[in-house]
Each structure stands twice: as C-alpha cells, then as structure tokens.
Amino acid sequence: MARTSVRPVIAPQLSFDELGTPLPEVTFVVVDLETTGGSHERDGITEVGAVKVRGGERLGELGTLVDPGRGVPPNVVALTGITTAMVSRAPRLESVLPSVLEFLSGAVFVAHNAPFDAGFLRSACERHGMVWPRPPVLCTARLARAALTRDELRSVSLGSLSRYFGTRTQPNHRALSDARATVEVLHHLLERIGNLGVQSLEELLALTREASAHRPTQRQRRQRHLAESVPSAPGVYLFRGPREEVLYVGTSGDLRRRVRNYFTAGEKRRRIRDMVALAERVDTVVCAHALEAGVRELRLLAAHKPKYNRRSRNPGRVWWVAATEEAFPRLSVVAAPKEGALGPFPSQKAATAAVDTLLDAVPLRRCTQRIPARSPSGTPCMVSELGRCGAPCAGFQSREEYAPLVGRWRDLVAGRRDHELSSLVSAVDELAARERFEEAAGDRDRLVGLIGALERRQTLAELAAQPEVVGARPDGRGGWELAVIRYGRLAAADVARRGVRPMPVVEAMRASAQTVLPGDGPLAGAPPEEVRLLYRWLTTGGTRLVYCDSWAEPAFGAARWAGWAARAREGTAAGRAALEALVR
C-alpha cells in the first residue's frame, strides 16, 4: 500500500487517556497499621502511621496510637512493644479515622501488603458509618515482585527490601517508622520500574496487579533494552530471532508501551516468555492508524508464519462451496476461491454443513459420479425416490431441465433471489408447529449458519468488486483517519489531524495509492481476513464514505434474513441456559 501526506510527518499526539498520570505528579500516602491480630473483623487497630509524598518530596506525616477497646495480646506486645497501658490513654478509632481519611484524600493508598492495611481501614469505615473513599491501592510487596528477580532478592518482606536498598529508616514494627521505611523502598522501586519505561500511574497499577502471580525472568530483564528504540506511535512490531527469522508479530496503538510490557511481570504467557528469551531484535512499522496496522499485521503473518503467533498456524486457510465444471454440476467443498463460490468458511466441516442445508432447498444432485452429457445410464438412488433429486444419472432429467437449478444456486449466492431461504425458514417453523422440536432446532442452527455464510459472502464480495472506496473515520481528537481501498485491499492510509483540511490529504492519497488489479474468485483475489477487516472499519465507528462508485448490497441478499437469524441465535442461547439450569 502507498502512503502520502501534504504536511510534515509528526509523531501522533497521545490523548490524556493514553498518556496517563505522570508519576512525578502523583501524590502517594504510605500507610502502616499495627493491630491486635490479623482479622479486620475481629481485631482492632493499635497504631496508625502515614507519610504523604509527591515527586520524591515528603509533604506531611500522621502518627498516633489508637485505643482498640480491648487488651493487646502478649505476642503482639512482644512484636511491637505496644502495651495495653500505652493504648488505654490513646484516642478511639472513631475519632482518629476522620483525620486519616482527610490525609488520604486525593492520593494513592500505598502499603506493604496493602490488602491487609486497606482491609482494616475499610472495615473500620463500615463499622463507624463513614464512607471509604476507594482510593487507588498500590502494594509495595507486589511492586517488588514485578521490579526484582528472584536472583536479586528471594524475599520481598519490608525488612528484606530495606536491607537490600540500604534505607536510612529500618522497620521496627511501629507504624510511623515502618511507613517511613516503606516510603524509601517505594522510591527505590519506582527508579527500577522507570528503567522499564513505566512512566504513569496507570502503568504502575497495571504492573502490580499482574505481578501477584508471576515474576519476570532474568532473561526477560536482560532483553528489555530491545524496547529502547521503539517509537511511541501506532503500528506493527516484529520480534526477530538469532537467524533474523520473525518470531512474533503484533499491533498496538502505542508500540513503545506495548513492547515494554513483554519484559515485565505483566507478560504471563509461557510461550511468549520463551519467545522473548529467543529474540535478538524488535523491528517496527509505524502506521497512520489502527486499520493500517491491522492490515499490515495480516500480511506479515501470511508472509512469515511466525512460530509464536497462534493466528499464523494456518494463515488464510479457508474453505469455499463451488459448483463443479461438468455437464450436471454438483456442489463441492474446495480450498480455492472459484468464481461464484460461497464462502469463506473457517473449516471444512462448516462448509459441508452449508452444502447439506443448501441441497434441502436447491435439489442439485448429491452424488459424486461424473455423468456424461449424453445417454446417461445410471441407476436412480434413494435420494431420487425421496424426491430430492431429478436423477440425471439415469437420464430422467436432461441438461436443459437441470440447468435452472444451477442458476437458482448462483442467484442465491449472489443475492439475486432468496426464495430458498424463505422455504427453509418455513420448513423450520412447520417442524416446530408439529412439536418436532429437536429436529427443528437442528435445522434452525444449520440455517442460521447458512444465512451467516451467505451474508458474509455477499457483503465482502460487493466491497471487493469496488475499484475504489475512500473512507474517513473521526479519530476522537478533532481529526480524521483516512483510507483508500481498491478491490478489497488497503491501497493507502493517512491521517488529517485537527486543523488540517482533509480533502487535500485525500486527493494526495488517491494520486499515490497502490495500484491494485482484480484477481479471480468472489473476492477478486483479496485475502478474506483483509476484506473483512476493511468492511468492519467502513461500516462501524462513524466512518464516512468520501468516494465510492456503486457500492451497494444485493436487494435479495441474506441480510434480509439477518433479523430472523439473530432471533434464532437468541433462542438457541436461551434454550441452552434453560437446559444448564435444569442440569444444575
């Protein structure tokens, strides 16, 4: 495909959602609680310590003992040094809690093993009729699992981390001291993940959520330099192995952010971790927008068949139903997209099921023997006796009598008639009226599949037949994503950003777009997945047609029956749910 522009190439500006909240602008409140035990339902808080920081600067501290309204167990006294006599003169929790909540206002809640501390404060709010503000919660223990490998530090306890980083304040099981030590640990961990490219609060929270079950391997950490030259732009990325082979292909609206994730604990897929360990380089192709990236990904998958992409195992492997070239044509399942064929089908089984349903409406012969044009001398089969075949094999049906059946098949596929679909729908309704529900359900499901296949073929074939279609989709920031499509292929892609007149960009694209010559088959030689992707882009998301000659779907196409198929699918789902409920 070709790309052009009437203005200098500028890296796409990310939206606020994409940028996130920069970490230097985030206010963290690091909290530590001492309690009489480990259950926030049965035990009470004996001490609260909190430190507020932003951008590495300490903004304030809060520390107080709390009367839990019960005695402090001896084992807790031995651990913390907080006795019952010490807390008996302290304020009760209901008087301390408002100050703690005010201190937390507008900040990220941070604690070591944060679920413990947040759980105690949340339960306390419920007991005393106060509203828990539901702040973002960051656990420094989980953050340590994401930032450090087991080779560096096996234990991520607060004491181990403090010793590892050499913090000035060492934890001693007193709330304010432990909170101060956690602040220092937090700052060291933020430096670590900064080297991984984590720059926003959203990235930080996502990293800790995913790190609870996995740690990055040492090999992953060593490979993180591969992301250093990756741009922050939409496009396609390719991981390459030691022999320059393509290991994996993917797309992203922000290539740099996506590629960085492969070298963190956020990547949990075993096969992808193995791929990262083999990778020697990451190549990128910057694209105008997501549509171009999606098309380029499909083409690269087909060209390289990467080992670690599941989609590349059988790229472009689809099936079609076509009429054979002989005196008395029959329907055959084929891999090559012949002219006038029905498809594409994802599997040979699905194509065969469509043939069975079609032959119920169009009585073409079912046998596979080759019948001579003159003087056939075969013996009629059981299908003929049931009235589902005119027995041309025995000479009971001439070529002239048989030809209209082939014409009906071709008109049905092309969307020039739908009488057959009407008769099939009526047959399903009749079976249901006669209370032959199981038989009706089976025929209904097969008919739904056939309607979907016909609609898919007709819509995609109409798009693939168009010499040129130009679409424009709002980019959500006051600009336009633009695409030139020729014979079902993306021929050019570009953007007109906010403030740029789109029509000069469109005309430049059309002038320099790739020349596409139509090929054979229903989709003019275009890959089905690419045509499907382009059709979806053109018909969703507010896309507008800028140029189009005569793109129109057939008047008697299967789309007329899409509503019936949707209701049938809902009925199938409801029936299955009812059956599962009965089983339970």
C-alpha positions, 0 to 999 in steps of 0.5 A: 500500500502507498502512503502520502501526506501534504504536511510534515510527518509528526509523531501522533499526539497521545490523548490524556487517556493514553498518556496517563498520570505522570508519576512525578505528579502523583501524590502517594500516602504510605500507610502502616497499621499495627493491630491486635491480630490479623482479622479486620473483623475481629481485631482492632487497630493499635497504631496508625502511621502515614507519610504523604509524598509527591515527586520524591518530596515528603509533604506531611506525616500522621502518627498516633496510637489508637485505643482498640477497646480491648487488651493487646495480646502478649505476642503482639506486645512482644512484636511491637512493644505496644502495651495495653497501658500505652493504648488505654490513654490513646484516642478511639478509632472513631475519632482518629479515622476522620483525620486519616481519611482527610490525609488520604484524600486525593492520593494513592493508598500505598502499603506493604501488603496493602490488602491487609492495611486497606482491609482494616481501614475499610472495615473500620469505615463500615463499622463507624458509618463513614464512607471509604473513599476507594482510593487507588491501592498500590502494594509495595510487596507486589511492586517488588515482585514485578521490579526484582528477580528472584536472583536479586532478592528471594524475599520481598518482606519490608525488612528484606527490601530495606536491607537490600536498598540500604534505607536510612529508616529500618522497620521496627514494627511501629507504624510511623517508622515502618511507613517511613521505611516503606516510603524509601523502598517505594522510591527505590522501586519506582527508579527500577520500574522507570528503567522499564519505561513505566512512566504513569500511574496507570502503568504502575497499577497495571504492573502490580496487579499482574505481578501477584502471580508471576515474576519476570525472568532474568532473561526477560530483564536482560532483553528489555533494552530491545524496547529502547528504540521503539517509537511511541506511535501506532503500528506493527512490531516484529520480534526477530530471532538469532537467524533474523527469522520473525518470531512474533508479530503484533499491533498496538496503538502505542508500540513503545508501551506495548513492547515494554510490557513483554519484559515485565511481570505483566507478560504471563504467557509461557510461550511468549516468555520463551519467545522473548528469551529467543529474540535478538531484535524488535523491528517496527512499522509505524502506521497512520492508524489502527486499520493500517496496522491491522492490515499490515499485521495480516500480511506479515503473518501470511508472509512469515508464519511466525512460530509464536503467533497462534493466528499464523498456524494456518494463515488464510486457510479457508474453505469455499462451496463451488459448483463443479465444471461438468455437464450436471454440476454438483456442489463441492467443498474446495480450498480455492476461491472459484468464481461464484463460490460461497464462502469463506468458511473457517473449516471444512466441516462448516462448509459441508454443513452449508452444502447439506442445508443448501441441497434441502432447498436447491435439489442439485444432485448429491452424488459424486459420479461424473455423468456424461452429457449424453445417454446417461445410464445410471441407476436412480438412488434413494435420494431420487425416490425421496424426491430430492433429486431429478436423477440425471444419472439415469437420464430422467432429467436432461441438461436443459431441465437441470440447468435452472437449478444451477442458476437458482444456486448462483442467484442465491449466492449472489443475492439475486433471489432468496426464495430458498431461504424463505422455504427453509425458514418455513420448513423450520417453523412447520417442524416446530408447529408439529412439536418436532422440536429437536429436529427443528432446532437442528435445522434452525442452527444449520440455517442460521449458519447458512444465512451467516455464510451467505451474508458474509459472502455477499457483503465482502464480495460487493466491497471487493468488486469496488475499484475504489472506496475512500473512507474517513473515520473521526479519530476522537481528537478533532481529526480524521483517519483516512483510507483508500481501498481498491478491490478489497485491499488497503491501497493507502492510509493517512491521517488529517489531524485537527486543523488540517483540511482533509480533502487535500490529504485525500486527493494526495492519497488517491494520486499515490495509492497502490495500484491494485488489479482484480484477481479471480474468485468472489473476492477478486483475489483479496485475502478474506481476513483483509476484506473483512477487516476493511468492511468492519472499519467502513461500516462501524465507528462513524466512518464516512464514505468520501468516494465510492462508485456503486457500492451497494448490497444485493436487494435479495441478499441474506441480510434480509434474513439477518433479523430472523437469524439473530432471533434464532441465535437468541433462542438457541442461547436461551434454550441452552441456559434453560437446559444448564439450569435444569442440569444444575 
